[in-house]
Amino acid sequence: MRSLFVRLLTSSAVVAVCSISATAWLAASSTSGAIQREQGQTLASDAQINNNLLGYASSHPDWSGVAVTVRDLAARHSRRIALTTEKGVLIADSATPGTPLPSRVSAVVDPLAVDVTLVPGAARDRIDPRAVGPFLLPASERARLVKAVDTYAICAGRVRQTVQMTVSNTGRPVVTTTAMEADEPRPMPREAAMLRDVCDATIFSTPTRTEKAALKQLNHLVGRCLKGKSKERGSVGLDFAWVSKERRPPGAEPDQTISSCIVTARKEQLDPYVAPAAYLYIGSPAEAAGQRFPLPSIAGAALLVLVLTVGVSVMAARRLVMPVNALTHAARRMRDGDSSARVTVRTTGEINELATAFNEMSEHLQRMEEQRKAMVSDVSHELRTPLSNLRGWLEAAQDGVAELDPALIASLVEEILLLQHIVDDLQELALADAGKLRLHVEPVHLGDLLDQVATAHRSRAEAAGLTLTTAVIGDPSLTADPVRLRQAVGNLVTNSLRYTPRGGHITLCARQDGDRVVIEVTDTGVGIRAEYLPHVFDRFWRAEKSRNRRTGGSGLGLAIVRNLAEAHGGTATATSVPGVRTTFTLRLPS
């Protein structure tokens, strides 16, 4: 039995045998009581009790008179029913005083937060429809509405329409009309299609004085809730739906903020009219009468099961605790910062698989820790270039070497925007790998874009003794994200500046190639060896492993270039002749 599953299954079987034996003995001495409990505890009965108490809570502001209802429900369903406040204070109980409450709460009776497990068809706002509060119509208004419906029915009969009336929870009549059936076919009067125009329905379809006052209060509460959250103008109608005063698509639902405020306002308006939430306890008749199983029998059987369970568990645990302790020790080492923590388990089955998975996780965390440390250097590399450009031009302007004219200011603003987008790129690098990088595309004039990149890097090029030029062949048509594209080309220029010796030349070129636009950055630098070319766009990769800033960056710039090109649906490639030239090429769909 080397498998953990087999050992646990065997242990459970032994415990189950003991439990079944004890249960059988108890069942033999209390069969009738067990059957009665089993038959009495049904979900349908619980739902009916909960529904009746919800109806009481919906129409009463407190629980002061609920005792009679509780006793009636208990007698009708042969159940023990008790209600307590949320703080545990007893409200009503069908059992004799002093009888302990059942061990668990059966439901929370709250008409403003209906328990959907007992009321599956509850409204989305979980407000009991019987909780109407200030919308409850007085007798005078009900009589006036019913009289208006009667008048409407007489009028509808003249155009062969039958009126059926039902009464809602508020006392308002609800009217539906259907066409009368004739003994022999004959055309319907033309007026039947326009019943509302022929017969006056405004009297019973217009809110009454009571409803207007309630709606005014409700809309005030909704407006207070929406203050500072939504600027949409509208109001709540008798059906508690939002009626917007702004143009919206047909059938459009109000936003979540408005819907939430309507529910919150309704609950606040109804709160004074309904009873507060109460805990409902439902028990068997035996619990109501305070009956108990013979304590010595239960105690003896429980003790026997406990002794056997402990004995079997101890034997099984002896074989399980050693590898688990080894895993725990390794996990604590990892918690203390030792990412090289590994565990060796001399067993088979699930424990061995767990140890293997732990070791794989440890190795993965160790790799992630190494990448995290490298990320600090990578981030500083990506941020240093635009910051250096900004500092260089600003210091030049401060020293009077360069004039802070509109063109230079525009260039500095572009560098600031580039800096901001670099930070965003680092945060969204994982999305870029998945092809989900957000782009804001628009028509791009490549001549202007290349000139902007060259202007931003020209001072550094001149300081390094390099010539930086641009060339656009024809008039390539491109739709892309100009900021992202400028960032990609800028990264390529930065790379060329770093690896091109004094006296060299860097060229930025753009041309149309069929349905593709080609952007090339060519330099006369040291070049890239053939075996390194497949890796130059890999994240964190550098041919020079010391990561000396004088010989290269962190290895993230070209990875971002590839991600940006792929996000545009294009590619990034590199060709090189060591010591002669290196060309980085972006191919983007036009």
C-alpha positions in Angstrom: 0.0 0.0 0.0 2.5 2.6 -1.2 -0.1 4.8 -2.8 -1.5 7.6 -0.6 -4.9 7.1 -2.1 -4.9 3.4 -1.2 -3.8 4.2 2.4 -6.4 6.9 2.9 -9.1 4.7 1.3 -8.3 1.8 3.6 -8.3 4.1 6.7 -11.6 5.6 5.6 -13.1 2.1 5.1 -12.1 1.0 8.6 -13.6 4.2 10.1 -16.7 3.8 7.9 -17.3 0.3 9.2 -17.1 1.5 12.8 -19.5 4.4 12.0 -22.0 2.2 10.2 -22.0 -0.3 13.1 -22.7 2.5 15.6 -25.3 4.1 13.4 -27.1 0.8 12.9 -27.3 0.2 16.6 -28.7 3.7 17.2 -31.1 3.3 14.3 -32.4 0.1 15.8 -33.3 1.8 19.1 -34.8 5.0 17.6 -36.2 4.0 14.2 -39.5 5.9 14.5 -37.7 9.1 15.6 -35.2 8.9 12.8 -38.0 8.4 10.2 -40.0 11.3 11.6 -37.0 13.6 11.4 -36.2 12.5 7.8 -39.7 13.0 6.6 -40.1 16.3 8.4 -37.0 18.1 7.1 -38.0 18.8 3.5 -37.0 21.8 1.4 -40.6 22.4 0.3 -41.7 22.8 3.9 -38.8 25.1 4.7 -39.6 27.2 1.7 -43.3 27.6 2.7 -42.3 28.6 6.2 -39.8 31.1 5.0 -42.3 32.5 2.5 -45.0 33.0 5.1 -42.6 34.8 7.4 -41.3 36.9 4.5 -44.8 38.0 3.8 -45.3 39.0 7.5 -42.0 40.9 7.5 -42.9 42.7 4.2 -46.2 44.1 5.7 -45.1 44.9 9.3 -42.5 47.3 10.5 -41.4 45.0 13.4 -41.8 41.4 14.7 -43.9 42.3 17.7 -46.9 40.2 16.7 -45.3 37.3 14.9 -45.6 34.8 17.7 -49.1 33.8 16.6 -47.9 33.3 13.1 -45.0 31.2 14.2 -47.2 28.9 16.3 -49.7 28.5 13.5 -46.9 27.6 11.0 -45.3 25.2 13.5 -48.6 23.4 14.0 -49.3 23.3 10.2 -46.0 21.9 9.2 -45.2 19.8 12.4 -41.9 21.6 12.8 -40.2 23.5 15.5 -39.8 27.2 14.4 -37.9 29.9 16.1 -36.9 33.5 15.2 -34.1 35.5 16.7 -32.5 38.9 15.9 -29.2 39.1 14.3 -27.7 39.5 17.7 -29.3 36.3 18.9 -32.2 37.7 20.9 -35.2 35.4 20.8 -38.2 36.9 19.0 -40.6 34.0 18.9 -40.3 30.2 19.4 -42.9 27.4 18.9 -41.1 25.2 21.4 -41.4 25.3 25.2 -39.4 28.0 26.9 -35.8 27.0 27.7 -35.5 24.6 24.8 -32.1 25.1 23.1 -32.1 26.4 19.5 -31.2 24.1 16.6 -27.5 23.9 15.9 -27.6 26.0 12.7 -29.6 28.8 11.1 -32.0 27.6 8.4 -32.4 30.9 6.7 -32.2 34.7 7.1 -35.7 36.2 6.9 -35.1 39.6 5.3 -37.6 41.1 2.8 -34.9 43.4 1.5 -32.4 40.6 0.9 -34.4 37.4 0.1 -32.6 34.1 0.5 -32.4 32.8 -3.1 -31.8 29.2 -1.9 -35.3 29.1 -0.5 -36.8 31.5 -3.1 -35.2 30.4 -6.4 -37.4 32.8 -8.4 -36.5 35.9 -6.4 -36.1 39.2 -8.2 -32.6 40.3 -9.2 -32.6 43.0 -6.5 -33.7 40.3 -3.9 -36.5 42.6 -2.6 -39.7 40.7 -1.7 -42.5 42.0 -4.1 -44.9 42.2 -1.1 -42.7 44.9 0.5 -44.4 47.9 -1.0 -44.0 50.5 1.8 -45.2 54.0 0.8 -46.6 52.6 -2.5 -49.5 50.9 -0.7 -52.7 52.6 -1.9 -55.4 53.7 0.5 -58.9 52.4 0.1 -60.2 55.6 -1.5 -57.6 55.5 -4.3 -58.1 51.8 -4.8 -61.9 52.3 -5.2 -61.3 55.2 -7.6 -59.0 53.1 -9.8 -61.3 50.1 -9.8 -64.2 52.4 -10.9 -62.0 53.7 -13.7 -61.2 50.2 -14.8 -64.9 49.3 -14.8 -65.7 52.3 -17.0 -62.8 51.3 -19.3 -64.1 47.8 -19.5 -67.6 49.0 -20.7 -65.9 51.1 -23.3 -63.7 48.2 -24.4 -66.7 46.0 -24.8 -68.1 48.3 -27.5 -65.1 47.6 -29.6 -65.2 43.8 -28.9 -62.4 43.7 -26.3 -62.5 41.9 -23.0 -60.8 43.5 -20.0 -59.3 41.4 -17.2 -58.2 43.0 -14.0 -55.8 41.7 -11.4 -54.6 43.6 -8.3 -50.9 44.1 -7.5 -49.3 44.0 -4.1 -49.8 47.8 -3.8 -53.5 47.5 -4.5 -53.2 49.0 -8.0 -55.4 47.2 -10.6 -53.5 45.7 -13.5 -55.4 45.6 -16.8 -55.0 43.2 -19.7 -57.3 43.2 -22.8 -58.1 40.3 -25.2 -60.3 40.1 -28.3 -63.8 38.6 -27.8 -64.5 35.3 -29.6 -67.4 35.5 -32.1 -69.8 32.7 -33.0 -69.2 33.2 -36.7 -66.2 34.9 -38.3 -66.6 38.6 -39.0 -64.0 41.4 -39.3 -62.9 43.1 -36.2 -63.8 46.8 -36.0 -61.0 49.1 -37.0 -61.3 50.8 -33.6 -60.2 47.6 -31.8 -56.6 48.1 -32.9 -56.6 51.5 -31.3 -58.4 50.7 -28.0 -56.3 53.2 -26.0 -57.3 56.0 -28.4 -61.0 55.1 -28.1 -61.2 54.4 -24.4 -59.6 56.6 -21.7 -57.1 54.6 -19.7 -55.2 57.6 -18.2 -57.2 57.5 -15.0 -56.0 54.2 -13.9 -52.6 54.3 -15.7 -51.4 57.5 -14.1 -49.8 57.5 -10.7 -52.0 58.4 -7.8 -51.2 61.0 -5.2 -49.8 58.3 -2.9 -47.7 56.9 -5.7 -46.4 60.3 -6.8 -45.3 61.1 -3.3 -43.5 57.7 -3.0 -41.9 58.1 -6.4 -40.7 61.6 -5.5 -39.1 60.3 -2.3 -37.6 57.3 -4.2 -36.1 59.5 -7.0 -34.7 61.9 -4.3 -32.9 58.9 -2.7 -31.7 57.7 -6.2 -30.4 61.2 -7.0 -28.5 61.4 -3.7 -26.9 58.0 -4.4 -26.0 59.0 -8.0 -24.4 62.3 -7.0 -20.9 62.3 -8.2 -21.2 58.8 -9.7 -23.3 59.4 -12.9 -24.3 62.4 -14.9 -27.1 60.7 -16.8 -30.5 62.4 -16.2 -33.6 60.4 -15.7 -36.1 59.1 -13.2 -37.6 55.9 -11.8 -41.1 54.9 -12.8 -43.8 52.8 -11.1 -42.2 49.7 -12.5 -39.0 50.8 -10.7 -37.2 50.9 -14.1 -34.9 53.8 -15.1 -36.4 56.2 -17.6 -33.5 58.1 -19.2 -33.9 61.7 -20.4 -31.0 61.2 -22.8 -30.9 59.4 -26.1 -30.1 55.8 -25.7 -30.3 52.7 -28.1 -33.7 50.9 -28.0 -33.7 48.3 -25.3 -30.5 49.5 -23.7 -30.1 48.7 -20.0 -29.1 51.4 -17.5 -25.5 51.2 -16.4 -24.5 49.2 -13.3 -24.1 52.4 -11.2 -27.7 53.5 -11.8 -29.2 50.0 -11.3 -27.2 49.7 -8.0 -28.4 53.1 -6.8 -32.1 52.2 -7.6 -31.8 49.0 -5.5 -30.0 50.9 -2.7 -32.7 53.7 -2.7 -35.5 51.2 -2.7 -34.1 49.3 0.3 -33.6 52.6 2.1 -37.1 53.7 1.3 -38.7 50.4 2.4 -36.6 49.9 5.5 -39.0 51.7 7.9 -41.9 49.8 6.6 -40.6 46.2 6.9 -39.4 44.1 9.9 -35.6 43.9 10.4 -33.7 40.8 9.3 -34.1 37.8 11.6 -32.5 34.4 11.8 -34.9 31.5 11.2 -34.4 28.2 12.9 -36.4 25.1 11.8 -36.2 21.9 13.7 -38.0 18.6 14.0 -40.9 18.0 16.4 -38.5 16.0 18.6 -36.4 19.1 19.0 -39.5 21.2 19.7 -40.5 18.9 22.6 -36.9 18.9 23.8 -36.4 15.1 23.3 -33.0 13.7 23.3 -31.4 10.4 22.4 -30.2 8.4 25.4 -26.9 10.1 26.3 -25.1 7.0 27.5 -25.7 5.2 24.2 -24.5 8.1 22.1 -21.5 8.8 24.3 -20.5 5.1 24.3 -20.8 4.8 20.5 -19.0 8.1 19.9 -16.2 7.0 22.2 -15.8 3.7 20.5 -15.7 5.3 17.0 -13.2 7.9 18.3 -10.8 5.4 19.7 -10.8 3.3 16.5 -10.5 6.4 14.3 -7.5 7.7 16.3 -5.8 4.3 16.2 -6.1 3.8 12.5 -5.2 7.5 11.8 -2.0 7.2 13.9 -0.8 4.1 11.9 -1.5 5.8 8.6 0.0 9.1 9.8 3.3 7.5 10.7 3.9 6.7 7.0 2.8 10.1 5.8 4.3 12.5 8.3 8.0 12.1 7.3 7.7 13.1 3.7 5.3 15.9 4.6 7.8 17.2 7.2 10.5 17.2 4.5 8.3 19.2 2.2 7.4 21.6 5.1 11.1 22.1 5.9 11.9 22.8 2.2 9.0 25.3 2.0 10.2 27.2 5.0 13.7 27.4 3.5 12.1 28.9 0.4 10.1 31.3 2.6 13.4 32.5 4.2 14.8 33.3 0.7 16.5 30.1 -0.3 15.2 29.7 -3.8 17.5 26.6 -4.3 15.5 24.6 -1.7 14.8 21.1 -3.0 13.3 18.0 -1.4 14.0 14.3 -1.8 11.3 11.8 -0.9 12.0 8.1 -0.8 8.5 7.0 -1.7 6.2 6.5 -4.6 2.7 7.6 -5.5 1.1 11.0 -4.8 3.7 12.2 -2.3 6.5 11.6 -4.8 4.5 13.5 -7.4 4.0 16.3 -4.9 7.8 16.5 -4.2 8.5 16.6 -7.9 6.0 19.4 -8.4 7.6 21.3 -5.5 11.1 21.0 -6.9 9.8 22.2 -10.3 8.1 25.1 -8.6 11.3 25.9 -6.7 13.4 25.8 -9.9 10.8 28.1 -11.6 10.9 30.6 -8.7 14.7 30.6 -8.8 14.6 31.5 -12.6 12.0 34.1 -11.9 14.1 35.7 -9.2 17.1 35.9 -11.5 14.9 37.5 -14.2 13.5 39.9 -11.5 17.0 41.1 -10.6 17.8 41.5 -14.3 14.6 43.5 -14.8 15.9 46.3 -12.6 18.8 46.8 -14.9 16.6 46.5 -18.0 14.2 49.2 -16.7 17.0 51.6 -16.0 18.3 51.0 -19.5 15.0 51.8 -21.2 14.4 54.9 -19.2 18.0 56.3 -19.4 17.9 57.1 -23.1 14.9 59.6 -23.2 16.0 61.1 -19.9 19.5 61.6 -21.3 18.1 63.3 -24.4 15.9 65.6 -22.3 18.8 66.5 -19.9 21.2 67.1 -22.8 19.0 69.5 -24.6 17.9 71.3 -21.4 21.5 71.7 -20.2 22.5 72.9 -23.7 19.7 75.5 -23.6 20.7 76.5 -20.0 24.3 77.0 -21.1 23.2 79.0 -24.1 24.6 76.4 -26.6 21.1 75.6 -28.0 18.2 78.0 -28.4 14.9 76.8 -26.8 12.9 77.4 -29.9 9.5 75.9 -30.7 11.0 73.1 -32.7 13.3 72.0 -29.8 10.4 72.3 -27.3 8.3 70.1 -29.5 11.2 67.6 -29.7 11.5 67.6 -25.9 7.7 67.1 -25.5 8.0 64.1 -27.9 10.8 62.7 -25.7 8.6 63.1 -22.6 5.8 61.2 -24.3 8.2 58.5 -25.4 9.4 58.2 -21.8 5.8 57.8 -20.6 5.1 55.1 -23.2 8.3 53.2 -22.3 7.0 52.9 -18.8 3.7 51.7 -20.1 5.4 49.2 -22.4 7.3 47.7 -19.5 4.1 47.3 -17.6 2.3 45.7 -20.5 5.2 43.6 -21.9 3.3 40.4 -21.1 0.3 41.7 -23.2 2.7 42.5 -26.0 4.0 38.9 -26.0 0.4 37.8 -26.3 -0.3 40.2 -29.2 -2.7 42.2 -27.1 -0.8 45.5 -26.8 -3.1 48.5 -27.2 -2.5 50.6 -30.2 -3.9 53.9 -31.3 -3.5 53.8 -35.1 -3.8 56.7 -37.4 -2.3 57.7 -40.8 1.5 58.3 -40.4 3.8 60.5 -42.5 7.0 58.5 -42.4 9.2 61.4 -43.4 8.1 63.5 -40.4 8.4 60.5 -38.1 11.9 59.7 -39.2 12.9 63.4 -38.9 11.5 63.5 -35.3 13.5 60.4 -34.3 16.7 61.8 -36.0 16.2 65.2 -34.2 15.8 63.6 -30.9 19.1 61.6 -31.3 21.2 64.1 -33.4 22.9 65.7 -30.5 24.1 62.4 -29.1 25.2 61.4 -32.6 27.2 64.6 -33.1 28.8 64.1 -29.7 29.9 60.6 -30.7 31.2 61.9 -34.0 28.5 60.1 -36.1 26.5 61.3 -39.0 22.7 60.7 -38.7 20.6 61.0 -41.9 17.1 60.1 -43.1 15.8 59.1 -46.5 12.2 58.4 -47.7 11.8 56.8 -51.1 8.5 57.8 -52.7 5.5 58.4 -50.4 4.9 55.2 -48.4 1.3 55.0 -47.0 1.1 53.6 -43.5 -1.5 53.4 -40.8 0.1 52.8 -37.4 0.5 54.0 -33.8 2.9 56.9 -34.3 4.1 57.0 -30.7 4.8 53.2 -30.6 6.4 53.3 -34.0 8.6 56.2 -33.0 9.6 54.3 -29.9 10.6 51.2 -32.0 12.7 53.2 -34.5 14.2 55.2 -31.6 15.3 51.9 -29.9 17.0 50.8 -33.2 18.8 54.2 -33.5 19.9 54.0 -29.9 21.3 50.5 -30.5 23.2 51.8 -33.6 24.6 54.8 -31.8 26.0 52.4 -29.1 27.8 50.1 -31.5 29.0 52.5 -34.2 32.5 53.9 -33.8 33.4 57.6 -34.3 33.3 58.7 -38.0 30.5 56.2 -38.7 27.2 56.8 -40.5 23.6 55.9 -39.4 20.8 56.0 -42.0 17.1 55.9 -41.4 15.2 54.9 -44.6 11.6 54.2 -45.4 10.1 52.8 -48.7 7.1 50.9 -50.0 7.5 47.3 -50.9 4.2 45.9 -52.4 1.6 45.9 -49.6 4.3 46.4 -47.0 6.1 49.4 -45.7 9.8 48.8 -45.0 11.7 50.9 -42.4 15.4 50.3 -42.2 18.0 51.6 -39.7 21.5 50.9 -41.2 24.8 51.7 -39.4 28.5 51.2 -40.2 29.2 49.7 -36.7 31.0 46.7 -35.5 28.3 44.3 -36.7 26.8 41.1 -35.3 28.2 37.7 -35.8 26.1 35.3 -37.8 25.5 32.9 -34.8 24.2 35.8 -32.8 21.7 37.2 -35.3 18.8 34.7 -34.4 19.0 36.0 -30.8 19.3 39.7 -31.0 15.6 40.3 -30.5 15.3 37.9 -27.5 14.5 39.6 -24.3 17.5 40.2 -22.0 19.9 38.7 -24.5 23.3 40.3 -25.0 26.4 38.9 -26.8 28.6 40.6 -24.2 27.6 38.9 -20.9 29.2 41.4 -18.6 26.4 43.9 -19.4 28.9 46.8 -19.3 27.0 50.0 -20.2 29.9 51.1 -22.4 29.5 48.1 -24.6 25.7 47.6 -24.6 22.4 48.0 -22.9 20.4 45.6 -20.9 19.0 43.7 -23.8 15.4 44.8 -23.6 15.3 47.5 -26.3 15.3 45.2 -29.3 12.8 42.9 -27.6 10.4 45.8 -27.4 11.0 46.6 -31.0 10.0 43.1 -32.0 6.9 43.2 -29.8 5.8 46.5 -31.3 6.4 45.3 -34.8 4.3 42.2 -34.2 1.6 44.2 -32.5 1.3 46.1 -35.8 1.1 42.8 -37.7 4.6 43.1 -39.0 8.1 41.7 -38.4 11.5 42.8 -37.2 14.7 41.3 -38.7 18.4 42.0 -38.7 21.2 41.4 -41.2 24.9 42.2 -40.6 28.3 42.0 -42.2 30.7 42.3 -39.2 32.9 45.3 -39.4 31.0 46.7 -42.4 27.3 47.3 -41.8 24.3 46.2 -39.8 20.7 46.7 -41.0 17.6 46.4 -38.8 14.4 46.1 -40.8 10.8 46.7 -39.8 8.2 45.3 -42.3 4.7 46.6 -41.5 1.4 46.2 -43.4 0.5 49.5 -45.1 
